[in-house]
Amino acid sequence: MTKRSHNKKRNVGIIYEQLILTVSKGIVKNNPKLVKEAKKIIKKHFVPGSELYKEHKLFQALVKPYIDNDSLATSILGEAKKASRSHDQYRLEREKSRLIRDINIAFGKNFYNTRIKEYKEFATVQTLMNDWRENSTNIQRIVEFEQKVHNILTAEKTVKTLSEQKSADASNLVVKIMTEKFNEKYGKKLTEQQSNLIKNYVMSDKKISFESTLNSIKESCIRDLNRYSLKCDSSVVKNKIDPVIAELKHLDTTQMNDENFSKFMTLCHLQEELKERTNG
């Protein structure tokens, strides 16, 4: 079977994951400039309606979900094949070139050395999509790679804890600092709500959607504080709850910045503590 070379710089799935890792590293290292640059590139290039965005969504649909039904996985492959062929290839390549140019200017060529856990899966999907689009006559390779992607879809995925999410190129010192910083600020590990908040903060390209998430956290935290106030026996603590609630009501949910993000991460942690005390 003839092997096909893979250009990781033009693999949207890989580049997007590397950008997300760059944002994470910037947050951990308290480097707002790094966070800002990576988020700026994501929001500029992964715009709904663009060919880049369409291909990114296709990668996500073929690599991320766990499909426990073989027939459904086969159907998804068929739909993905149609979708990949419907993309404007010329426009897609131009958009990829612009993305690469901006990354090179912002981070330099070492950016592409950032290792991601699912590199092999994204490379496999890219190879298959290239063959689909070019109507390759190498049937043997297409069949082989369709089976590989089918296996990716039906492989059970597990959500790992923060301590397990370590890139292969990270030194022990970087991992140690990252873990210590998160533990110091948010506790032993991120809650599910905190993880979702980070995902929204990094990936959301809709201000209204993110604002809705922040409002939900704020309102639920106020409810939890009121419940705790009814159960609390300490008059000293009770006297402190009302001012906190009053301050929460004026908390701005319209600003998408690092300072506000930090406040809401703390609120998520507070909610977990309130639940434990209320149910205890």
N, C-alpha and C positions, 0 to 999 in steps of 0.2 A: 504494500500500500504506500502511495506517495504521501509523504508528510507535508504539512503546510506550515510555513513560518508564521509566527504570531507577533504583531507589533503592539506591545503593551501600552505605548503612548497613545494609540488610537482606539484603545479599548475603553469605552465609556463606563462600563461597569467597574473596572479596576480604578480608573481615575476618580470616579465619584467616591468610592470607599477611601481612597487615599486623601481626598479633600476632607472627608468627615474625620479621619484620624488626625489630620492636621489641626482641625478645629479643637478636637479633644486635647491634643498636646498643648495647644495654646492656652486652653483653660487651666490645665494642670500646672503648667509652668508660669502661670500668671503673665502671659504675653498677649495683651489685648490686640497688638498690631497683627500678630499671626492669626488670631481668631478673625479679626476684621477682614484681612486679605482673603482668607479661605472662604468665608461666608459671602464676601463680595463676588467672588468668582462663581460660586454655586448659584447665587441669585441672578447673576448676569447671564449665565449660559444655560442653566437648566430651567428655562422658561416654558410653561405650558404652551403647547402649540408648535414649539420648535422641533426639528428632527432629532436633535440631541436629547431632548426631554422624552420623546417617544421611544428612542432606543434605550435610554436609561430605564424607563418603565418596563420595557420588554425584558431587560436583564433581571430586574427585580422579580418579575413574574416567573422567570425560569430558574432562578437560583435560590431565592429566599423562602418560598412557601414549602410546607410539607404536605404532599398529596398522598393520602393513604389508599387511593383507588387507581389501579392501573389504567382502566378505561378513561378515567377523567384526565390522567396525566397525558395519555395519548391524544385526547381531544385538545388539551392545552397546547401540545406541540404543534398540532395542525393549525390552530388559530395563530400561534406565534409565527409560523411559516408564512401565513397570509399577511400578517401585520408587517413582518420584516421586508417582504417584497413590495409592500405599498409605500414604503418610505422613499422620499426623494433622495437618492444616493448622492447626487452632485451637491445638493444643499447640505446634506449630512456631513460630507467630507470637508466642506468649507467651514462649517460650524466647529468641527473637530480641530481644524487648523487654527482657528481663532482661539479656541479653548487652550490648546497647547502653547500658543504664543503668550497668552496672559499668564499661564502657569510658569513658563520659563522666566518671564519678567519678574513675577512676584517671588518665586521660590528657587529658581535655578533648576538645572537638570537633575540634581540629586533628589528632587522631589519624587521622581519615578522609581527610586530605589526603596521607597517606603513599602514594607511588606504587608500584605493583607492575607487573612486566613483563607479566603475563598478564591485565591488567585487562579488555581487550576480550574475551578468551576467556571469562572468568568471567561477564561481563555478558551475553554471548550465551547461555551455558548457562542463566543465571537466567531470561532472557526466555522461552526455550523451555520450561523447567520450569513457569513460571507459566501458559503457554498450555496445556500438557498437563493441568495440574491443574484448570484452569477450563473444560476442554472447549471451548476457543475455536472460534468458527465461522469465524475468519479463516484459512482453509485455505492461502491464498497465503503468509501470513507463517509459518505452521507449517512448510510445505514448505521455504521459504527458510532458516529457522533450523535445521531438521534437517539440511539440506545443509551449512550452516556448521559445525555441531557435528561432522558426519561428516568434514569437512575438517580440523577440529582434531584429531580422533582419528588421521587418516592422515598428518598432517604430521610429518615427522621431527624429533625433539627432539634437541638437543645439550646435553651437560653442560659448562657453562662453568667456567673457572678463577675463582679468587677475584677477580682483578683485573678480570674482565669482568662480575662481578655487582654492578653499580652502579645504585642507584635513581636515577631521573631528577631527583629533588628534592634529591639530596645535593650539597653544595658540593664544590669541588675540595679544600678543606682537609680536610673530613671523610673523603673518599676516601683522601687522602694519609695521614692519621693512621691510618685503619683498616688500610691496606696495611702501613704501617711497623710497627704493633704486632704484626700477625700474623707478618710476616717476622722481626721481632726475636725473637719467642718460639718460633716453630715452623719457621723457615726460609723459603725463597723462595716456597713455596706449600704449601697443605694437601695431605697425602696422602689417598688414598681412604679409608683407615682412620680418619684424623682427621675427614674430612667425615662419615663414617657415625656416628662418636662424637658429633659435634655434633648431628646429626639425632636420635639416640637421646636425648641429654640434653634437648633442647628438646621433642621430641614424645612421648617415651615416657610413657604413663600407667600402666605396669606396672613396679613396683619390681623384681620377679623378673626380668623380661626385661632390664632395664638392668644388674642385678647380674650376670646371665649374660654380658653383653657385656664388662663389666669383668674378670670372671674369665678369660674367654678371652684378653683382651689381656695380663693378668698372667702367665698360664701360658705363653703363646707367647713372651713377652719373657724369661722365665726359661730356656726351652729355647734361645732364640737366644744368650743369654749363656753357657750351658754349651757350646754348639757353638763359640762364639768363643774360649772359654777353652782348648779343645783345640787350636785352630789358632794361638793367639797365642804369639809367641816372646819377648815381654817379660815377665820375671818380676815386674817392678814392677806392670804392668797386671794380671797374673794374680792377684796378691795383693790387688788391689782388687775383683776380680770377686765373690769369695765373700761379702764383707760386703754388697755390693749385692744379691746374690741373697737373702741372709738377710733384708735389709730388705724386699725385694719380697714375700717370702712372708708378711710380716705386714701388708702393705698392705691397708687396709680397702676391700672392694668393696661394702659394704652402704650406704654413705653417698652420697646424691645431692645433692652441694653443689658450689659453684663451686671450692672449694679442691681437692677430690678430682678434679673434672673436669680441672683444670689439670695435676695430676700425671699423669693417664692420657694427656692430650694429649702430654705430654713423653715418656711411655713409647712412644707410637706413633712419635714422631720418633726415639727411640733405636733402635727396631727397624729402621727404615729404614737407619740408619747401620751397624748390626750386619750387616744383609744385604749391604750394599755391601762391607764389610770381609771378611766370610766368603766371598763369591763372588769377591772381587777377586784 
